[in-house]
Amino acid sequence: MLGPDLPPPNEPFKTEAFETRWPTGATKCELIDGALIFSGGFDDRDVETASRAYPGRRVQLGPDNGVEVYPGGSTWTIWDQWGGVEAARAAMNS
């Protein structure tokens, strides 16, 4: 887990949640070949939040812990040129 949980809906945001949770925690947002790429230190909680924000699209956690949003029904990733997400993740961790 890379950051705190979001506060309950009836409580204000704290600085740490603002700085680490998607989308406000994104350090950069890019459009690459039709995919939205949000750079940052995210986790599965952020993927779940982004999935609700982009219904019908494929949202996944990238090998660099960025949130990636692809067209629904697509199977490609921006990491395919490096052998796929798992290959890119292994290369980044070695």
URMODA-V212939 format. One record per residue. N is the residue number from 1. SS is DSSP state (~ for helix, > for strand, _ for the rest). PHI is phi in whole degrees, -180 to 180 (* if undefined). Layout:
{{N,SS,PHI} {N,SS,PHI}}
//
This chain:
{{1,_,*} {2,_,-95} {3,_,-156} {4,_,-73} {5,_,-67} {6,_,-66} {7,_,-71} {8,_,-57} {9,_,-57} {10,_,-94} {11,_,-118} {12,_,-73} {13,_,-73} {14,_,-104} {15,~,-56} {16,~,-63} {17,~,-67} {18,~,-60} {19,~,-82} {20,~,-120} {21,_,-93} {22,_,-74} {23,_,-95} {24,_,-69} {25,_,-86} {26,_,-67} {27,_,-85} {28,>,-162} {29,>,-126} {30,>,-129} {31,>,-112} {32,>,-122} {33,_,51} {34,_,88} {35,>,-105} {36,>,-88} {37,>,-122} {38,>,-105} {39,>,-80} {40,_,160} {41,_,-99} {42,_,-102} {43,_,-143} {44,~,-61} {45,~,-63} {46,~,-72} {47,~,-62} {48,~,-61} {49,~,-64} {50,~,-65} {51,~,-63} {52,~,-73} {53,~,-77} {54,_,-126} {55,_,-62} {56,_,85} {57,_,-102} {58,>,-93} {59,>,-114} {60,>,-144} {61,>,-91} {62,_,-78} {63,_,-65} {64,_,-99} {65,_,67} {66,_,-91} {67,>,-91} {68,>,-119} {69,>,-120} {70,>,-113} {71,_,-59} {72,_,-60} {73,_,83} {74,_,-83} {75,_,-121} {76,_,-76} {77,_,-135} {78,_,-68} {79,_,-94} {80,~,-57} {81,~,-66} {82,~,-105} {83,_,96} {84,_,106} {85,~,-62} {86,~,-65} {87,~,-64} {88,~,-66} {89,~,-62} {90,~,-63} {91,~,-66} {92,~,-71} {93,_,-93} {94,_,-104}}
//
